[in-house]
């Protein structure tokens, strides 16, 4: 699944939400400089945000299709998994990862981050965790259960979404605590919301999780059912988001 998102890189980049400016600014302020490594940079969404804020960004991305899209957007990218990537002696002021760290082996990934971070450098993995409104979540879950009953999205389409994400945040934090090179991890949270029209949500939906691998007929059936549910709610809905970052500072001495 991790390598399925490049199937339609343009759609992914167009529809996936950006990250709060306040998070970008806080990461920069907490870093000793502006030389960043972006683990799992995808199409370059967060890389472009950091570049716009004055940072130099090198991306590492396992999907060549996503990497090529990011390059066209102005990001320098090397194709590799983060764990196997060869830094060739290069070091950075921060290692950032937007909605990608859950695809990295947490222990191997944090060991790699420790190797490439300068003393006092910052590690920051962050996600846009969505919280479907109850009425929307119930309607979506019914569609998923009918069309793709074994899809993991059945779980994510419930009111427990943020709790599911918290398990992922904890999984990212534990190896940091076990790594001697880092201080105690912190969790930063930024709450915001976005209103989606029917067409906007249906445009983004094919980029999520197991839907990237659905046969075209099943995907069309999901989109039809979800679209009908949104039509029944007036053609739009407001999605609360919580952007959560797991951060830790590398020790100033080895």
C-alpha positions as a Markdown table, in Angstrom:
| # | Residue | x | y | z |
|---|---|---|---|---|
| 1 | Unk | 0.0 | 0.0 | 0.0 |
| 2 | Unk | 2.9 | 2.4 | 0.8 |
| 3 | Unk | 3.9 | 2.4 | -2.9 |
| 4 | Unk | 0.4 | 2.7 | -4.3 |
| 5 | Unk | 0.0 | 6.5 | -3.8 |
| 6 | Unk | 2.1 | 7.3 | -6.8 |
| 7 | Unk | -0.6 | 5.8 | -9.1 |
| 8 | Unk | -2.0 | 9.3 | -9.5 |
| 9 | Unk | 0.6 | 11.6 | -8.0 |
| 10 | Unk | -1.0 | 14.7 | -9.5 |
| 11 | Unk | -4.4 | 14.0 | -7.7 |
| 12 | Unk | -2.5 | 13.2 | -4.5 |
| 13 | Unk | -0.7 | 16.6 | -4.6 |
| 14 | Unk | -3.8 | 18.5 | -5.6 |
| 15 | Unk | -6.2 | 17.2 | -3.0 |
| 16 | Unk | -4.2 | 16.3 | 0.1 |
| 17 | Unk | -4.3 | 19.0 | 2.8 |
| 18 | Unk | -1.3 | 21.1 | 3.6 |
| 19 | Unk | 0.1 | 21.6 | 7.1 |
| 20 | Unk | -0.5 | 24.6 | 9.4 |
| 21 | Unk | 1.9 | 27.4 | 8.9 |
| 22 | Unk | 2.3 | 27.6 | 12.7 |
| 23 | Unk | 3.7 | 24.0 | 12.7 |
| 24 | Unk | 6.2 | 24.8 | 9.9 |
| 25 | Unk | 7.3 | 28.0 | 11.8 |
| 26 | Unk | 7.7 | 26.1 | 15.1 |
| 27 | Unk | 9.8 | 23.4 | 13.5 |
| 28 | Unk | 12.1 | 25.9 | 12.0 |
| 29 | Unk | 12.4 | 27.9 | 15.2 |
| 30 | Unk | 13.3 | 24.7 | 17.1 |
| 31 | Unk | 16.0 | 23.7 | 14.6 |
| 32 | Unk | 19.6 | 24.9 | 14.8 |
| 33 | Unk | 19.5 | 25.9 | 11.1 |
| 34 | Unk | 17.4 | 25.6 | 7.9 |
| 35 | Unk | 19.0 | 22.6 | 6.2 |
| 36 | Unk | 16.2 | 20.0 | 6.2 |
| 37 | Unk | 15.9 | 16.3 | 5.2 |
| 38 | Unk | 12.4 | 15.3 | 4.3 |
| 39 | Unk | 11.8 | 11.5 | 4.9 |
| 40 | Unk | 9.0 | 10.2 | 2.7 |
| 41 | Unk | 8.6 | 13.5 | 0.9 |
| 42 | Unk | 5.9 | 12.1 | -1.5 |
| 43 | Unk | 4.9 | 14.8 | -4.1 |
| 44 | Unk | 6.7 | 17.5 | -2.1 |
| 45 | Unk | 3.8 | 19.0 | -0.2 |
| 46 | Unk | 5.6 | 19.8 | 3.0 |
| 47 | Unk | 8.9 | 20.3 | 1.3 |
| 48 | Unk | 7.5 | 23.2 | -0.7 |
| 49 | Unk | 6.0 | 24.7 | 2.5 |
| 50 | Unk | 9.5 | 24.6 | 4.2 |
| 51 | Unk | 11.2 | 25.9 | 1.1 |
| 52 | Unk | 8.7 | 28.8 | 1.0 |
| 53 | Unk | 9.7 | 29.6 | 4.6 |
| 54 | Unk | 13.4 | 29.8 | 3.6 |
| 55 | Unk | 14.6 | 26.3 | 4.1 |
| 56 | Unk | 16.8 | 24.1 | 1.9 |
| 57 | Unk | 15.1 | 20.7 | 1.6 |
| 58 | Unk | 16.4 | 17.3 | 0.4 |
| 59 | Unk | 13.7 | 14.7 | -0.1 |
| 60 | Unk | 14.0 | 10.9 | 0.3 |
| 61 | Unk | 11.1 | 9.0 | -1.3 |
| 62 | Unk | 10.8 | 5.3 | -2.2 |
| 63 | Unk | 8.2 | 5.8 | -5.0 |
| 64 | Unk | 9.9 | 7.1 | -8.2 |
| 65 | Unk | 6.6 | 8.5 | -9.5 |
| 66 | Unk | 6.1 | 10.6 | -6.4 |
| 67 | Unk | 9.7 | 11.7 | -6.4 |
| 68 | Unk | 9.6 | 12.8 | -10.0 |
| 69 | Unk | 6.5 | 14.9 | -9.3 |
| 70 | Unk | 8.3 | 16.5 | -6.3 |
| 71 | Unk | 11.3 | 17.3 | -8.5 |
| 72 | Unk | 9.0 | 19.1 | -11.0 |
| 73 | Unk | 7.8 | 21.2 | -8.1 |
| 74 | Unk | 11.4 | 22.3 | -7.3 |
| 75 | Unk | 12.4 | 19.7 | -4.6 |
| 76 | Unk | 15.7 | 17.8 | -4.8 |
| 77 | Unk | 14.8 | 14.1 | -4.2 |
| 78 | Unk | 16.7 | 10.9 | -3.9 |
| 79 | Unk | 14.8 | 7.6 | -4.5 |
| 80 | Unk | 15.1 | 5.2 | -1.6 |
| 81 | Unk | 13.4 | 4.0 | 1.5 |
| 82 | Unk | 14.5 | 6.2 | 4.4 |
| 83 | Unk | 16.0 | 3.2 | 6.3 |
| 84 | Unk | 18.2 | 2.1 | 3.4 |
| 85 | Unk | 19.1 | 5.6 | 2.1 |
| 86 | Unk | 22.8 | 6.4 | 2.0 |
| 87 | Unk | 23.4 | 9.9 | 3.4 |
| 88 | Unk | 27.0 | 9.8 | 2.2 |
| 89 | Unk | 28.3 | 11.8 | 5.2 |
| 90 | Unk | 25.7 | 14.5 | 4.9 |
| 91 | Unk | 24.0 | 15.9 | 8.0 |
| 92 | Unk | 21.0 | 18.2 | 8.5 |
| 93 | Unk | 19.5 | 20.6 | 11.0 |
| 94 | Unk | 16.1 | 18.8 | 11.0 |
| 95 | Unk | 14.5 | 15.6 | 9.8 |
| 96 | Unk | 10.9 | 16.1 | 8.9 |
| 97 | Unk | 8.2 | 13.6 | 7.7 |
| 98 | Unk | 4.7 | 14.5 | 6.8 |
| 99 | Unk | 2.1 | 11.7 | 6.8 |
| 100 | Unk | 4.7 | 9.2 | 6.0 |
| 101 | Unk | 6.6 | 8.0 | 9.1 |
| 102 | Unk | 4.0 | 5.2 | 9.7 |
| 103 | Unk | 5.5 | 3.6 | 6.6 |
| 104 | Unk | 9.0 | 3.7 | 8.1 |
| 105 | Unk | 10.3 | 1.0 | 10.5 |
| 106 | Unk | 10.2 | 3.1 | 13.7 |
| 107 | Unk | 13.4 | 1.7 | 15.3 |
| 108 | Unk | 15.5 | 1.7 | 12.1 |
| 109 | Unk | 14.1 | 5.1 | 11.1 |
| 110 | Unk | 14.9 | 6.9 | 14.3 |
| 111 | Unk | 18.4 | 5.3 | 14.2 |
| 112 | Unk | 18.9 | 6.8 | 10.7 |
| 113 | Unk | 17.6 | 10.1 | 11.9 |
| 114 | Unk | 20.1 | 10.1 | 14.7 |
| 115 | Unk | 22.9 | 9.5 | 12.2 |
| 116 | Unk | 22.1 | 12.4 | 9.9 |
| 117 | Unk | 21.0 | 15.0 | 12.5 |
| 118 | Unk | 23.5 | 17.6 | 13.6 |
| 119 | Unk | 23.9 | 18.1 | 17.4 |
| 120 | Unk | 20.8 | 19.9 | 18.6 |
| 121 | Unk | 18.9 | 18.9 | 15.4 |
| 122 | Unk | 15.2 | 18.3 | 15.5 |
| 123 | Unk | 13.2 | 15.2 | 14.5 |
| 124 | Unk | 9.6 | 16.0 | 13.6 |
| 125 | Unk | 7.1 | 13.5 | 12.2 |
| 126 | Unk | 3.6 | 14.9 | 11.7 |
| 127 | Unk | 0.2 | 13.9 | 10.4 |
| 128 | Unk | -3.1 | 15.5 | 9.5 |
| 129 | Unk | -5.5 | 13.4 | 11.6 |
| 130 | Unk | -9.1 | 13.9 | 10.5 |
| 131 | Unk | -12.2 | 13.5 | 12.6 |
| 132 | Unk | -15.2 | 12.7 | 10.5 |
| 133 | Unk | -18.4 | 14.3 | 11.9 |
| 134 | Unk | -20.6 | 11.5 | 13.3 |
| 135 | Unk | -23.4 | 11.8 | 10.7 |
| 136 | Unk | -20.8 | 11.8 | 7.9 |
| 137 | Unk | -18.8 | 9.0 | 9.5 |
| 138 | Unk | -21.8 | 6.8 | 9.9 |
| 139 | Unk | -22.9 | 7.3 | 6.2 |
| 140 | Unk | -19.4 | 6.6 | 4.9 |
| 141 | Unk | -18.9 | 3.5 | 7.1 |
| 142 | Unk | -22.1 | 2.1 | 5.6 |
| 143 | Unk | -20.9 | 2.6 | 2.1 |
| 144 | Unk | -17.4 | 1.1 | 2.8 |
| 145 | Unk | -19.0 | -1.9 | 4.6 |
| 146 | Unk | -21.3 | -2.6 | 1.7 |
| 147 | Unk | -18.7 | -2.3 | -1.1 |
| 148 | Unk | -15.4 | -3.2 | 0.5 |
| 149 | Unk | -16.2 | -5.0 | 3.8 |
| 150 | Unk | -12.6 | -6.0 | 4.5 |
| 151 | Unk | -11.1 | -2.5 | 3.9 |
| 152 | Unk | -9.2 | -1.0 | 6.8 |
| 153 | Unk | -11.0 | 2.3 | 6.0 |
| 154 | Unk | -14.0 | 0.8 | 7.8 |
| 155 | Unk | -12.2 | 1.6 | 11.0 |
| 156 | Unk | -11.0 | 5.0 | 10.0 |
| 157 | Unk | -14.6 | 6.1 | 9.0 |
| 158 | Unk | -15.8 | 5.9 | 12.6 |
| 159 | Unk | -15.9 | 8.4 | 15.4 |
| 160 | Unk | -12.8 | 6.8 | 16.9 |
| 161 | Unk | -10.4 | 8.2 | 14.2 |
| 162 | Unk | -8.3 | 10.3 | 16.5 |
| 163 | Unk | -7.9 | 7.4 | 19.0 |
| 164 | Unk | -6.6 | 5.3 | 16.1 |
| 165 | Unk | -4.1 | 7.9 | 15.2 |
| 166 | Unk | -2.9 | 8.2 | 18.8 |
| 167 | Unk | -1.8 | 4.6 | 18.7 |
| 168 | Unk | 0.3 | 5.5 | 15.7 |
| 169 | Unk | 1.8 | 8.5 | 17.5 |
| 170 | Unk | 2.7 | 6.3 | 20.5 |
| 171 | Unk | 4.4 | 3.8 | 18.1 |
| 172 | Unk | 6.5 | 6.6 | 16.8 |
| 173 | Unk | 7.4 | 7.9 | 20.2 |
| 174 | Unk | 8.5 | 4.7 | 21.9 |
| 175 | Unk | 11.7 | 4.2 | 19.8 |
| 176 | Unk | 12.7 | 7.8 | 20.5 |
| 177 | Unk | 12.6 | 7.2 | 24.2 |
| 178 | Unk | 14.7 | 4.1 | 23.8 |
| 179 | Unk | 17.3 | 5.9 | 21.7 |
| 180 | Unk | 20.1 | 7.5 | 23.7 |
| 181 | Unk | 20.7 | 10.2 | 21.1 |
| 182 | Unk | 17.4 | 12.0 | 21.7 |
| 183 | Unk | 15.7 | 13.8 | 24.5 |
| 184 | Unk | 12.1 | 13.1 | 25.6 |
| 185 | Unk | 9.7 | 13.3 | 22.7 |
| 186 | Unk | 7.0 | 15.9 | 22.7 |
| 187 | Unk | 3.6 | 16.0 | 21.0 |
| 188 | Unk | 2.5 | 19.2 | 19.3 |
| 189 | Unk | -1.1 | 19.6 | 18.2 |
| 190 | Unk | -2.8 | 22.2 | 16.0 |
| 191 | Unk | -6.6 | 22.0 | 15.5 |
| 192 | Unk | -8.3 | 23.4 | 12.4 |
| 193 | Unk | -11.1 | 22.6 | 10.0 |
| 194 | Unk | -11.9 | 22.6 | 6.4 |
| 195 | Unk | -15.3 | 22.6 | 4.5 |
| 196 | Unk | -15.4 | 20.1 | 1.6 |
| 197 | Unk | -17.9 | 20.2 | -1.2 |
| 198 | Unk | -19.1 | 16.9 | -2.6 |
| 199 | Unk | -16.7 | 17.2 | -5.6 |
| 200 | Unk | -13.7 | 18.2 | -3.5 |
| 201 | Unk | -14.1 | 15.2 | -1.1 |
| 202 | Unk | -14.7 | 12.7 | -4.0 |
| 203 | Unk | -11.5 | 14.1 | -5.7 |
| 204 | Unk | -9.4 | 13.4 | -2.6 |
| 205 | Unk | -11.0 | 10.1 | -1.5 |
| 206 | Unk | -9.2 | 7.9 | -4.2 |
| 207 | Unk | -5.8 | 8.9 | -2.6 |
| 208 | Unk | -6.6 | 7.4 | 0.7 |
| 209 | Unk | -5.3 | 4.1 | 2.0 |
| 210 | Unk | -6.8 | 0.9 | 0.5 |
| 211 | Unk | -8.9 | 2.8 | -2.1 |
| 212 | Unk | -5.7 | 3.3 | -4.1 |
| 213 | Unk | -5.7 | -0.4 | -4.8 |
| 214 | Unk | -9.4 | -0.9 | -5.5 |
| 215 | Unk | -10.5 | -2.1 | -8.9 |
| 216 | Unk | -12.1 | 0.7 | -10.9 |
| 217 | Unk | -15.6 | -0.7 | -10.6 |
| 218 | Unk | -15.4 | -0.9 | -6.8 |
| 219 | Unk | -13.9 | 2.5 | -6.5 |
| 220 | Unk | -16.7 | 4.0 | -8.7 |
| 221 | Unk | -19.3 | 2.3 | -6.4 |
| 222 | Unk | -17.6 | 3.7 | -3.3 |
| 223 | Unk | -17.5 | 7.2 | -4.8 |
| 224 | Unk | -21.2 | 7.0 | -5.9 |
| 225 | Unk | -22.3 | 5.9 | -2.4 |
| 226 | Unk | -20.2 | 8.6 | -0.6 |
| 227 | Unk | -21.4 | 11.2 | -3.1 |
| 228 | Unk | -25.0 | 10.3 | -2.4 |
| 229 | Unk | -24.4 | 10.6 | 1.3 |
| 230 | Unk | -22.9 | 14.1 | 1.0 |
| 231 | Unk | -25.8 | 15.1 | -1.3 |
| 232 | Unk | -28.1 | 14.1 | 1.5 |
| 233 | Unk | -26.3 | 16.4 | 3.8 |
| 234 | Unk | -26.7 | 19.4 | 1.6 |
| 235 | Unk | -23.7 | 18.8 | -0.7 |
| 236 | Unk | -20.9 | 19.8 | 1.7 |
| 237 | Unk | -19.6 | 19.1 | 5.2 |
| 238 | Unk | -17.0 | 20.5 | 7.6 |
| 239 | Unk | -14.1 | 18.3 | 8.6 |
| 240 | Unk | -12.2 | 18.9 | 11.8 |
| 241 | Unk | -8.5 | 18.2 | 11.6 |
| 242 | Unk | -5.8 | 17.8 | 14.3 |
| 243 | Unk | -2.3 | 18.2 | 12.9 |
| 244 | Unk | -0.1 | 16.3 | 15.4 |
| 245 | Unk | 3.7 | 16.3 | 15.4 |
| 246 | Unk | 6.0 | 13.9 | 17.3 |
| 247 | Unk | 9.2 | 15.8 | 17.9 |
| 248 | Unk | 12.5 | 15.2 | 19.7 |
| 249 | Unk | 15.8 | 17.0 | 19.8 |
| 250 | Unk | 19.1 | 15.2 | 19.2 |
| 251 | Unk | 21.6 | 15.5 | 22.0 |
| 252 | Unk | 24.3 | 18.1 | 21.5 |
| 253 | Unk | 26.9 | 15.5 | 22.3 |
| 254 | Unk | 27.2 | 11.9 | 21.0 |
